[in-house]
Amino acid sequence: MTARARPIIVTDSVTLLNEQAQGTVVVCGAHGGIVAGLFAAAGGVGGVVFNDAAGGKEEAGIAGLRLVEQYGIAAVAVDYRSARIGDGEDSRASGVISFINRWAAEAGVRVGVTAEEAAQRMAAWQGPQTSPAPRPPSPAERDPDLLQDGCPRVFAVDSVSRVSWDLAGSVILGGSHGGIVNAKAIKAPVRAAFFNDAGGGKDGAGISRLPALDVCGIPGATVSAVSARIGDGRDTYESGTISNVNASAAALGLRPDQSASQAVSLIRDATRTAASRSA
């Protein structure tokens, strides 16, 4: 009897997975970093297609492919120039595979094939013969990392999916790519937000949150993918170099080639100055 193929589902972000994703092959628009790999493993998926996010510093954009091997997950990444990051449908329609892990190779996937072919091959694969490690906890359960207290507070989050109204008015240093996800730039009215540019990529998708944040009057910037590890909010703050800013950020003096920490200081200074003038 021929084994039944796994279902294939498409989503813009691996952070949007629910229990229905268990055992499926997921084609997503997420980067392939560590935090994305943990979201996939926590969701119990059988296979996953990521975006390689230009690789970036320490090849953080594909580090999740190796991570998920211990959970028996076949994983691949599409070339960031072939599909828009943050767009699962475009990944499936246009993505070309640039990296694979050992289980994807066992499933018959090769670099250079389409994302559609890779997903079909992983769907037909029944998994490793060895017992995988138990699912890890979801990164969604992690608390934001307070970097600076005061006005405004400054937080690092590995995934901006963790931003909630509790962080309204704060400066957010995110490890997430700067692409629009699920038609939203960010889920709460923060003071400012920083992302990883994921190499820019197809149609400049890696920085598409910035004009959307401008509409909300929120200063936004991206750091270069080669300067900070994608999926690591603290590294965005400590090592990131600004690559792009929106108009709201530029009005506060933010510009490309500044350090992210310097840009945060400018935002805090501007906020305190405005507060003192209105007091």
Order of alpha helices (4+ residues) and beta strands (2+ residues): beta-beta-alpha-beta-alpha-beta-alpha-beta-alpha-alpha-beta-beta-beta-beta-alpha-beta-alpha-beta-alpha-alpha
